[in-house]
Amino acid sequence: MRRGRLLVFLGAAPGVGKTYAMLEEAHRLLGQGRDVVSAVVLDHGRSATAALTTGIEAVPPRVVQHGGIVLEEVDLDAVVARRPQVALVDELAHTNAPGSANEKRWQDIDVLLDAGIDVLSTVNIQHIASLNDVVERITGIPQRETIPDPVLRHADRIELVDLAPQALRDRLSAGQVYPSTRIDAALSNYFRLGNLTALRELALLWLADEVDSALQRYRTEHGIDTAWEARERVVVALTGGPEGETLLRRGARIAARSGGGELLAVHVASDDGLAAADPAALAAQRVLVEQLGGTFHQIVGDRIATALIGFARAVHATQLVIGVSRRSRVVALLTGPGTSSRVIRAAGDIDVHMVTHGAVGRRSRLLPAGRGNLSRRRRIAGFALALIGGPLLTLLLSATRTADGLTAEALAYQLLVILVALVGGAWPAAFAAVLSGLTLDFLFAEPFYTFTIDRPEHWIAVLLYLASALLVSVVVDRAARLTRVARRSASESEVLTTIAGGVLRGADAVDALLERTRETFGMAAVRLFVDGEAVEVHGEPGPEAAITRVDVDDRTVLELLGRPLDASDRSILDVVATQLGVALEQRALTATARRLQPLAEVDRVRSALLAAVGHDLRRPLAVATAAVTSLRSSGTRLSPADREQLLEGAERSLENLAAIVTDLLDVSRVQAGALAVALESIDVADVLPAVLDDLAADPDAVELHLPESLPPVRADPVLLQRVLVNLLSNAVRHSPAGVPAELAVSAFGDAVQVRVVDHGPGLDPARRARMFEPFQHDSDTSDSGGIGLGLALSRGFAEGMGATLEAEDTPGGGLTMVVGLPADTTVREP
């Protein structure tokens, strides 16, 4: 049986029109003669969406009672028995009611697909599991209903239902998304313009990434390795040399001109460690790549051209930027084609840009540097062995010379060259090979005592001897260099590991870096200068200490006082300087964040108040206005009792309005910076008398439970008082007559918990989920029970102080509000 196809309409936020688009697609399919049914379609009270359901056959959903709430779930058996060609199943991420055949709705859809039924569904970007934490950081709201990424990625078609953020806010303001009672709260919280813009960008990026992944899967499945220029990918090859910055900036310009192309930088490290790059230059170029919006990659390969082309094809590169070789023309002529030429020949359909730079032709050495890869003592010993061993071996061979002994004599001299190579490396071995070759020709090859050879086999023997001697010396020299590189790499790794470990264990990265650097290089002192002023000094500099200076950035200089450093030490020091620059930047950012933390706390309070009071100004004002209007229009026809009742109603409403205005004044003070969260060390018991005074209730209406000793807490006493007054007012109001509300304080770990307990009817789970939202209260017909701001304000004040406010069930019935206050750990018992 053919498996059904899944079409998902993806939206950035509720209200963008996903269900509407799904219904439009359903009508289009109906017009094509397809059999379409509606399994579950939610119009959310939107008339335009509900109108589109007309004309679409509906399979009645399965009705489930759970927690006093009526839920509608997909009736899988009925839909499968009906066997339509297409089924509409709204809300892909929905969690089914307990007792359903499947836990999640996407699992129901999988059953329909297995039955050969095509499915149209909807989902918002915040429900994708891999993006759940990102969405929570953007909106501040955790999403409990998610779908695994593979479920959505395996859909046969995904259509993005896009709507500009301001257009969505306009729809929301016009009442086309939520009822009027929820509009102000939604605009102030989830549907802020910045939130919607970020969610829209997230949806576009996720869908673009899915398109790119689908393209790569198709190319892999069909064995396509040629470049498809659907999107420009510019790869810049870095050698670790000074030309890297020029190449990166040229590559970035090429990517930018292609309209949003991707920039990738790659460094190919030789697997034998011989083609070592400058680590400081690579670190700086890596930072530059990130600043240019690209990514840095490092791979290992014995053939640089092959590895570079392999990487470019693996990432589907369309452009490759390489630098002109730094070798001189003479060296290029002697050594043949270089890496650049090999890359061009192997690039195939990838465009290669050869970029000139200031370092062209600077590296012109054909042979290794004169100092070689062995110590000076070993090179001197090698030359001494050649000068002493050569004459001694010549005397020995002259005493035992035979008529046909040239081969044995050549092997003897070759053994001498090998010994010299093992002792002194390439240059002493080359010297011994030339010297012994001349001796062999002059003394042992006919005609004797001339540098002329008349027998061809003697020519062959001498040439083979010289070639083997030179090859052995090169191998020995290379082995020595590998050993030196390995030892140096191990030493550098140990140094960097020591420095990094000191940073991880230290409280301050800058101090740890400076101290570990001083210890690692054995310096008397290390100083850090910013704008010419010493800001950090570790150790005591000696009177005649050598000074080594390294620039960390344009303003910062690192000085090491002690022994002089050689070039290899300077390369490690450059890496340390790069790490130090990052640590200094992190220190500056941490200091800035610390200065901004009080502002963030104030902003949380402001946001809580604005969200809570923006809508409910209307209600008490409407009640007071209605009372005054009735008094004026009815005149003397009202009885004294009715008049008194209207006046009392107006007075209560105006008092509520004054309370809201007071909150608004607090908001204005927050915005002006005049009202801040003033955290201090306080005793919770010291706040309770003021709380009971403000409560103005019967003294027997509240029962206190206080332990003999409690740790102090970090809180704002004014805000804490207002929180407890709000909670106790609710508890007293909901407790049965004659049963007091309870306030209990206890220490739990590093927190102090204040529990406000009532023994009333409590709240059902569905209502509890919304109890901390603004405008939630027990009475919608009278203002005597408050206007629904108490718990929202209380949670806002608590979070502003760094505290928590949660609800629990009271054993035996009722509700318990738990305020968790952080204990002041800076205060200890004497």
N, C-alpha and C positions, 0 to 999 in steps of 0.2 A: 504493500500500500504506500502511495506517495505521502511523504510527511508534509504537513501544512507549512505555509510560509508565515513569518511574523513580521508585521510592520509596526514600528514603535514611533509615536510622536513625542519628541523630546523637547522639554521647555526649561527655561532658566528659572522660573518662579511660578507660583500659582497665579492664575488669571491671564496668562499670555494667550490662551485660546487653544490648548491642546485637544480638549474634548470636542470643541467646535470644529477643529480641523479634521478630527477623526470622523465626525458625523458627516462633514462635507465629502470626505472620501467615500463613506458608505453610500451616500446618495449617488455619487459618480459611478460606483460599482453597480448599484441598482439599475442605473440608466443603461449599463452595458448588459443587463440581463442576468447578473449574478444573484445568487440566493443569499441574502444578508439578513442576519438576525442580531438582536441586541441581547447579550447575556447579562451585562451589568453596565449601565451608563449613568453617571452622576452629573446632574445639571447644576448642583450646588445652589439652587434657587435662582439661576440666571435665566431670564425669560427667552433670550435669543438662543441659548443652548437648548432649552426645553422645546422650543418650536421646531428645531431640526430633528428631534426624535420622531416627529409625526411622519408616518409612512414607512417606518422601519418596524418589522415584526419583532416583538419582544418575547423572549422566553422568560416566564416569571422566575425571579430569583428565589433562592432558598432563604426563608425568614428564620432568623435565630434570635432567641432571647438570651441576653447575657448581661448580668449586673443591672437589671432593670432597663436595659437599652435594647431597642429593636435594631438588629443588624441584617443587612441584605448581602448574601453571598452568592457566588455563581453556583447554579444547579448543574453540576457536571453531567449527571446521568441524563437529565432532560435535554441538554444541548447536544450530547453525543447521540441520543436517540433521535433527535430532530435532524441531525446530520446536514446542517447548512453548508454552503460553500465558504462563507465568511461569517465570523462571529466577532462582535464588538465587546471587549472586556476592558473596562476603564481601570486606571490606577494599578499599574504593573507591580508596584512595591507594597501593595496592601497586605496586611497580616490578617489571615482568616480567623474567624471566631473559634474558640475552643470547641472541640468535637468535630471539626471539619475533617474531610479526608486528607487534606494537605494543609501544612502550616502556613504557606505563603501563596498568594494569588498567582505568582509566576509559575509555581508548580502546577496549578490548575491549568494554566495556559499550555504548559508542556504536554499535559494529557490530551488537550484538544488538538495540538499539533500532531501528536502521535496518531490521532484518529483521522488525520488527513484534512482537518479543518483549518483554513487560513484564519489568522487572528489579527485584529487591529487593537492596539493598546496605547496607553499614555504613561509617561513618567517625567518627573522633574529631576534636574541635575543633582539636587541635594540628596537624592535617594541612592546614588551610585556609591557603593561601599568604599571604593578607593578615594573618593572625594569627600567622605563624610566629615573627617576632621578638618579639612580645609574650609568647608561650608560653615562648620561650627565656629572657626576662628573669625570668619567674615561676619556672620550674623549674630554670634553669641548664643545660638539656639541649637542644642543637639538634636539630631534626627534619629529617631528610634526605628523607623521602618526603612530598611535598605535592601538592595538587591546585589548579588555578586556581579562583578564586572563581566565575567564570561556570559552571563545570561543576556545582557544587553549587547555585547559584542557579537554574539552568535545570531542576532536578529538578521533577517534577510534584508531589511531596509530600515533605516533610521532617518526620519525627517525632523529637522529642527524647526520648531514653531517659534519664530523670533518676533520680538516686540521691543521697541526702544524703551529704556527705563522711564523716561518722563511720560511717554504715552501710556505705560502701564499704571503709573501713579495717577494720571488723568482718569483712566478707567476706574481705578479704585475710588477716587474722589467723587466720581459720578454715580457711585453705588452699583456698578456693573460687576463687581467682584465679591464684595462682602456686604452684609447688612449695615445700615447706617450706624448702629451702635458699636461696630468694630472698626470703622474707617479710621478714626483719629489714632487709635492705638496701633493699627497696622502701619499707617504712614510714619509714625514716630519710631517704630521698631524695625520689623523685618523688611518693610518696603521703603527704607531710606534709599535715596538716590545712589549713594555710594555702594550700598549692599547690592542693589539691582544691577549696577554697572559691573561690579566684580563677578556676580553670578552669571551675567550674560557672557562676559569674557571667558569664564570657566567653561561654559557650555560650548562656545565656539571652538576653544582650544581642544576640548575633549573630542569633539566631533572631527576636527581637523586631524588629530592624532589617529583617530579610528580610520579615517580615509587613508592616511599614510600607511598604517599597519595593513589595511586590506590590500593596498597596492603592493607592498613588499611580499605579502603572502602569495598573491597572484604570480609575481615574478619568480618566487622560489618554486612554486608548484609547477610552473611551466619552464623552469630552467633558463630564465632570461637573465643574462648577466651584462647585456649592453645597457648604456646609460639612457634612461628616459627623462627628458627634460621637463617633466611635469612640475618640478620645483628645483630651482638652482641650489646646488650644494657645492660650496667652494672649499676645497681642502688646501691648506697652506702647509708646506713641508718646512719644518724647522730643524736646523742643524745644531742649535745652541750657540751659534756664532753671532757676531754683532749685526748681521744683516737681517735678523729675525724681525725686528720692529718694522723695518721697511716692508718686508713681505706681508706681515699681518695687516698693516694699514692698507696696502694695495688690495689684499684679499677682501677686506671689509668694504672697500669702495666697490669692488666688483659685485659682491653680494647685495649691497644696497641698491646699485643700479638695476639689478634684476628684479626689484620689487619684492622685498621681504625674503631674499635668499638666506640660506643657512651657512654659517661660517664654522669650519672645523679646522683646528690646528693639530698637527701630528708631528711627534719627534720619534725617529727610528733609532733605537739604541742598539749598538752592535752586541751580539750575544757573547763575544769574547772580551768585552770591556776595553778594547783598544781604541775605538773611536769615541773617546769620552768627551762629552760636551761640558761647557761651563755651567755648573749648577746655578750660579747666581743669575746668569743671563737667561737660562730656561725659566727660573722662578719669576723673573721680571716679565718675561714674555707670556707666561701663564696668566699673570695678573692682567696684562694688557688684553689678552684674548677675552677674558671675562668682562672687562670694561667695554669691549667692542661688541658684546652680546653673543660671543661664540663659545665653543667648548674646546677643551684641551685634552689630547689623547697621547699616550706614550705606548709604543709597541717595541718588541725586540725582534731582530732579524739579522741573519748573517749577510744577506744581500739587501742593501738598502733600497735599491730601485724596485726589486721584486716585492719587498715588504710594503713599500709605499703604494705601489699600484694595487696590491692586494687589499690594503685598507681602503683605498679610494673606491674600488669596486664594491667592497662590502657595505659601504655607507651610501652607495649609488651616487657618487660624486659626478658632477657635470663639468667642473672646472678644477684644475690643479695648478697651484702657484708654487714655483720653485725659483731659487736664486741662481744667478749665473755663477759658475764654479769660481772659487777663490784661487785656483791653481794658475800659475803663469803659463804662457804658451809653450815655453820650453818644456816644462814638466808635463803638460798635456801631450806634447808630441812624443815624448819618451815613454810615457806610461799608457798611452792609448785613451780611448773614450772614457769619460768620467761618469758619475752618477746621473748628471743632468741628461746626457746623451742617451743613457740606458732607459731613463724614465720616458723620454720622448718616444723612443722606439717601441716601448711596451704599453704606452698609454692607450692606443687604439682609438676609440670614439670619445675619449675624455679630452677636452681642450686643455692644453698645457700653456701656461703663461711663464715665460722666462723673464725674470725681473732683475735688472742690473742694480748694483748697490756699491757703496763706498769701499767694501772690502775685497773687490775683485782684484785678483792677481797678487794679493799680499802674501799668500802662502805658496812659496815656490820651491821649498826644499824637496829634493828627490830622495835623498838618503836620510836616515835617522839623525837626530841632533847629535853633535859630536860627543856629548857627555854620555851617550849610551844609556843602557838600562841596568848596568851593574855599577857597583861602587867603584870609586877611583882606585882603591887599593887593589881590587881584583883586576882592573884593566892594566895597572902597572905590573902586576904579577904575570899577566898574560904576555905583555911585551917582553918582560925579562925571560920568561920561559922560551919565547921564540928566539931571542937573541942568544941565549945560552944553550938551549936544547938543539937549535939548528946546527951550530958548529960541532957539538959533541956527536950528534947523529951522523954528520958528514964524515967525521974521522972514523967512526965505527964502520960505516958502509964502505969507505975507501979501503979499509984494511981487509974487508971480506968481499971485495967486488969480484964478480965473475963476468964472463963474456955475455951471457944472456940473462943478466939479473936485473934489467931495467924495471920489470913489473914488480919484483919484490922491493926494490929500492923506492919505487913510487908509492907502494903501500906503506912502507915505513914512514916516509915523509907525510903521507896522509894521516897516519896515526898521530904524528906529532901535531899536525894542524888541529885534529879533533881535540887533543889534550889542551892545546892553547885556547881553543874555542870554549871548552868547558870551564877553563879557569878565568879567561879574560873577556869572552864574548866576541862580537863580530869584528871589531877593528883590529885587535891583536891577531885574530885568526886570519883575517884578510892579509895582514902584514906577513904572517908566517907562511901563508899559501904562496904569495908572490915571491918571497925570499927563497923558499924551498923549491919553487918551480924553476926559478933561475938557476939555482944550484944543481937541480936534477938535470936540466938541459946542458949546463956548462960542464959538469963533471962526469955524468953517467950516460948521456945520450950521444951516439956517434953523429958527426965527428966530434971527438972530445975537445974540451977547452975552447969551444966556440958556442955561440948561441944559435948555431945552425943545426937543423934536424933533417937528415936525408932519408930516413925511413918513415913511411906513412904510419905504420903501427905505433912508432914512437910519438908521432904527433897526437894520435888518438889517445894514447896513454896519458900524455901530459895534460891534454885538454880535459879528459875525464877526471883526472886528479884535481885540477884546479876547480872544476865545476862542483865535484862532490865536497871538496874542502869548503868552498863558499856556502853551499847549501847547508852543510852541517853547522857552520858558524851562524847562519841566519836563523836556523831552528833553535839553536842554543840561545841566541839573543832574544828571540820571540818568547821562548819559555821563561827566560829571566824577566822579560817585561810583563808577561802574564802573572808571574809570581808577585812582582812588585805591585801590579794593579790590584791583584786579589788582596794582598796585605794592606794596601792603602785603602781599598774599599771597606775591608773589615774594620780598619781603624776608624775611618770616617763614620761608618754605621754605628760603631760603638760610641763615638763622640756624640753623634746626633741623638742616639737613643738615650744617653745620659742626660743630655740637655732637655729632650722632650719629657723624660721621666721627671726631671726637676720641675718643669712647668706644670705637669699634671698634678704633682703632689703639692705644689706651692699654692698659697692663698692668692698671690698676685703674680701673673704671668711675667710681667716686666722684671720684677725683682728676682724671680726664679731664673729667668734667662740670663740676667747679668751675673748672678752669683755662679751659676753652672758654667758660664763662659769663662769667668775668672779662674775657676778651679780646673776646667778642662785644659786650658792653654797654659796653666801654671803662671799666671800673671800676678804681679803684686797688687794691682788695683785696676778697676774698670769704672769708667765715668761715662755718663750720658748727658749730652748737651742739647738743649732746645733753645734755638735762637741765641746761641752763644752763651747761655747760662747753664751751669751744671745743676741738673735736677736730681740725679741719682749718682751716688758714689759708693762703690763697694771695695773695701780693702784700703791699705795705706801705701801710696806711691813712694818708691825709693828716691834718693836724691839724683841718681844718674840713670833712671829707668828710660829705656827706649820707648817711644810713643808710636803706636800704630793707630791710624784713624780710618774709620769706615763710615761712609754716608749712609744713613738709614733712610732718610727722605730729604726733601728740600730744606727742612727746618731742623732736622735732628742728626747729630753726629755721635758715633760711638768711639770712644778712645780706650785702648788697652795699654797699660803701662807695665813694662817688665822686659822680657827678652824680645829680640827682633823675631818676626814671623817670616817663614819662607813662603813661596808661592802656593804650595799645597795647603798650608794652614790658612792662607788668605782665601782660598776657594771655599773652605768650610765656614770661615768667618762671614763671607758674603751671604751664605744661606742663613746663618744666625741673624745677620742684619735684617734679612727679609722677614724672618719670624718675629724679630723684635718690632719691626714696623707694624705687622699685623696685631701684635700684642698691645702696642701703644694705641692703635686705632680702637681696639676692643675696650681698653681702659677708658678712652674718651667717651665711647658710646655708653659704657656702663655708668659713668658719671652723669651723662646727660639723662639717661633713663632714671637715675636716682633723683635728679632734680625735678623730673616731670612726674614722678610717682604721686606726689600730693595733688597735682592737677588732675591726674587720672581718677583718683579717689573722689575728688570734687565733681568730676564729670559724671561718675556713676550716680551720685546723688541727684545731680541735675537731670539726668536722663530719666531716673525713676519718677521724679516729681512731674516733669513735663508730660510723660506718658500717662500719668495717673489723673492729672487735673485738667488737661486740655479739653476734655469732652464734658465733664460733669459740672462745669459752670452754669450750663443751661438749666439743669433741673431745679435747683433751689431758687434760681431767679424766676423760673416759670411759675413755681408754686407761690412765691411771694407776690408776683405780679397778678396772678389769678385771684388771690385773696384780696388785694387792694382794689382790683377792678370790681369784684363782687360787692365790696363795701360801698364803692362810689355809685355803682349802677342801681343797687337795691335801695339805697337811702334808708328811710325810717321803716321800711317793710320788714327788716330783719329783727328778730327777737334779740334781746340782750345775750342770750346763750349762744345764738348763732354768730352774733357779732364777736363775742369773746373767743369763740372757736376759730373764726377766721383770723383774728388778730394773733392768737397763739400760733396758728399755722404759719402766718407770715413771719412771726418773730423767730420760730424755729428755723425756717428756711433761710432767713437773713443771717442767723448765727452760723448755719452751715456754710453759707456763702462767704461770710467773713473768715471762716476757717480756711476755705479754699484760697481766698485772696491772700491770707497770711502765707500759705504755701507758695503762692505765686511770687510774693515778695521775697521769700527765701530763694526762689529760683533766680530772681533778678540779682540778688546779692551774690549768688554763686557765679552767675555770668560776669558780674563786675569784679569778682575776686574778693569780695568782702565777707563771704560766708565760706568757710572751709571746714573740713573734718579735722577737729582738734583732738587727736589721740593722746591719751595720757594714761598713766597707771592709776587705776581706781579700784576700790572695793565695791563689789556689787551691792552689798548690804547698805552702803552709804547712799545709794540711789533710791532704795525702796521707800523711805519716808516721803520723799517728794512725789513718787509715783502714786502712793496711796492718797496723798492730798489732792492731786490732780484728778484722781478717779472719782471723787465725790460720791462714793457709794457707801452703803451700810458697812460699818466696820466688820460685821460678822459675815459679809458677803465674800471675803477673801481669807483663805487660810494659808499662812506662811510656814514653810519648812526650810529652815536654815541650819547648816552644820556649824559646829563650833569654830572651825577655821577654814578659810578659803584662800587660795592664792589670788593675788591681784590680777586684773585683766587689763589689756590695752583696748580702750574704747573712748568714745566721745560721750561724756556723761549726759549732755543735753539730748543727743540723738537716742541714746539708750533709754532715757526716761520716756521719750515719746513712743518708742517701740513697745515698751512694757505697758504703758497706759493703753495703747491701742489693743494689745493682746488681752489684757485683763478686762477691758470694757466688753470685748466680744465674749470672753469666758463667763463674765457675770450675767450678761444678757441671755446666753444660751443655757445656763445651768438651771435646773428645776428649782422651784420655790423651796426654800429651806435647805438647799444643798449648796454649800459655799464652793466657789471656784478656788483652785489651789495654785500657789506659786512655790516651786521647789528649786533650790539651787544646789548643784553638786559639781565636784571636780572629776574630770574624766580625761586621763592622759595629760596632754598639754593644752587642754581646753577646759573652760568652765561652762556648764550647761545650765540655762535657766528654763524651767519647764512651767508653762502656764496651762493648767488642766481644767477642763469643764466636763461635766457629766451629763451633757445634753444629748440630743438625738444623733449628733455626729453628722458626717457627710458621706454620701455614696461615692464610690471610686471615680465615676465620671465627673461629678461636680468638684471633687478634690483636685483633679488635674487642672482645673481652671481657677482655683481659689485665689491664687496669687496674681491673676491678671486684673487689670483695672476694671472697675464698674461691675464687680461680682459681689452681690449681697443678697440677703434672704428675701427682702421685700421690694417689689417693683411698684407698689401702689402707695407706699407711705414713706416719708423721709425719716421716720422715727428710728429706723434700723440703720441709718447711715447711708452713704451714697456709693459705697463700694471702693473706697480708696484706702481703707485702713490697712489691710494686709499687703496691698501693693506698695504703699508707702513704707510699711514696716520692713518688708524685705529690701526695699531700696536703701533705707537707712542702715540696715544690718550689713548689706554688702558694701556700702560705702565705708563702713568701719573695719572691713575685713572679717566680718562675722558671717554666720549662716542663720537661716530661718527655715525650718522644716516642720511638716505636720506628721503626727503619728496618731494611731487609734488609742483611745483611753480604755484600759481594761475595764470591762463591764459596761461600756458605752460612753460615747463622747469623743472629744477631740483634744489632743495635746499638742501645743505649739512649743517647739524646742529652739531656743536661741543659743547658738554655739559661739562663745567668745574666746579669742585666743588669750591664753595666759601670758602674763608679762614675765618672760624667762630671764629678764635682766635683773629681776629682784629675787633675792635668795634669803631664806631664813637665816638669821645670825647664828 
